[in-house]
Amino acid sequence: MKRGIIALFALTVLSCTDENSGIIDVKDLRGNWIEVKNTTDTLSFATLFDDKELVFLRRAELFRSGPYEYELLPNNRISIHWMLASTMTFNEYYIKITGDKLTIGNFYESPSGKILTFKKID
């Protein structure tokens, strides 16, 4: 009986999630990242005017290149808006950092797949 209560307590504690779980720290994103599959796409994360988080996409082709405004969300999500678009719509994508690797949903229609992998270069 005592072991059952302890096991139940441990399971309860382990199953609780923090409201901010999965939120990436902006400081971990800052810098330049290169896409590992084709090495022609780069992301540069920066803060503008102390309150706007931006990522600049540079590609071999101009399609969807340029500045994107973003907001980091809970549960490994990012909300992104291409600032050169005619709408103000933000779309959500998966994002995760593991060491010097960044995996992110394909927010700019790359032919490399639904999830893109980048490596930090500085």
C-alpha positions in Angstrom: 0.0 0.0 0.0 2.8 2.4 1.0 4.7 1.7 -2.3 1.5 2.3 -4.3 1.0 5.7 -2.7 4.6 6.6 -3.3 4.4 5.4 -7.0 1.1 7.4 -7.5 2.7 10.5 -6.0 5.8 10.2 -8.2 3.7 9.6 -11.3 1.6 12.7 -10.4 4.7 14.9 -9.9 6.3 13.7 -13.1 3.2 14.2 -15.2 2.7 17.8 -14.1 4.0 20.3 -16.8 5.2 23.8 -16.3 3.2 26.4 -18.1 6.3 27.7 -19.8 7.7 24.3 -20.8 9.2 24.2 -24.2 9.7 27.9 -24.5 13.1 28.6 -26.1 15.1 31.5 -24.7 15.6 34.3 -27.3 19.3 34.4 -26.3 19.7 30.9 -27.5 18.5 31.8 -31.0 20.6 34.9 -31.5 23.2 34.5 -34.2 23.5 32.9 -37.6 22.3 29.4 -38.6 22.8 27.5 -41.8 20.5 24.9 -43.2 22.3 21.6 -43.2 20.7 19.8 -46.2 21.5 22.3 -48.9 23.6 24.9 -47.1 22.2 27.8 -49.2 19.6 29.0 -46.6 20.6 31.0 -43.5 18.7 32.4 -40.6 19.9 35.4 -38.6 18.1 36.0 -35.3 18.2 39.5 -33.8 16.3 41.9 -31.6 15.3 45.3 -33.0 14.5 48.3 -30.8 14.6 46.1 -27.7 11.1 44.8 -28.3 10.8 43.3 -31.8 12.2 39.8 -32.4 13.3 39.3 -36.0 14.7 36.6 -38.1 16.3 37.4 -41.4 16.1 34.6 -44.1 18.8 34.7 -46.7 18.4 32.2 -49.6 20.1 31.6 -53.0 16.8 32.6 -54.6 14.9 35.7 -53.5 11.5 33.9 -53.0 10.4 34.4 -49.4 13.8 35.9 -48.4 13.9 38.8 -46.1 12.8 39.8 -42.6 10.3 37.8 -40.4 8.8 38.9 -37.1 8.4 36.1 -34.6 7.2 35.3 -31.1 8.3 32.2 -29.2 5.4 30.2 -27.7 5.0 27.4 -25.2 5.4 23.7 -26.3 8.2 24.2 -28.8 6.1 26.5 -31.1 7.0 29.8 -32.9 4.6 32.2 -34.5 6.1 33.8 -37.6 5.0 36.6 -40.0 6.9 37.5 -43.2 7.2 41.3 -43.0 7.1 41.7 -46.8 3.8 39.9 -47.1 0.6 41.9 -47.9 -1.1 40.5 -44.8 -0.4 40.7 -41.1 -1.1 37.0 -40.5 1.2 35.1 -38.1 1.4 31.3 -38.5 2.7 28.8 -36.0 5.4 26.2 -36.5 7.4 23.7 -34.5 10.8 24.8 -33.2 13.5 23.2 -31.0 17.1 23.8 -30.2 19.4 20.9 -29.2 23.0 21.9 -28.8 24.1 23.7 -31.9 21.1 22.3 -34.0 17.9 24.1 -34.6 14.9 22.3 -36.0 12.0 24.4 -37.3 8.9 23.9 -39.4 9.2 24.8 -43.0 7.8 28.4 -42.8 9.2 29.6 -46.2 8.3 26.8 -48.6 11.8 25.2 -48.8 12.0 22.0 -50.9 14.0 20.4 -48.1 10.9 19.0 -46.3 8.4 19.8 -43.6 11.0 20.1 -40.8 14.2 21.9 -41.5 17.5 21.5 -39.6 20.0 24.3 -39.1 23.4 24.4 -37.5 24.7 27.4 -35.6 27.7 29.0 -37.3 28.2 32.0 -34.9 
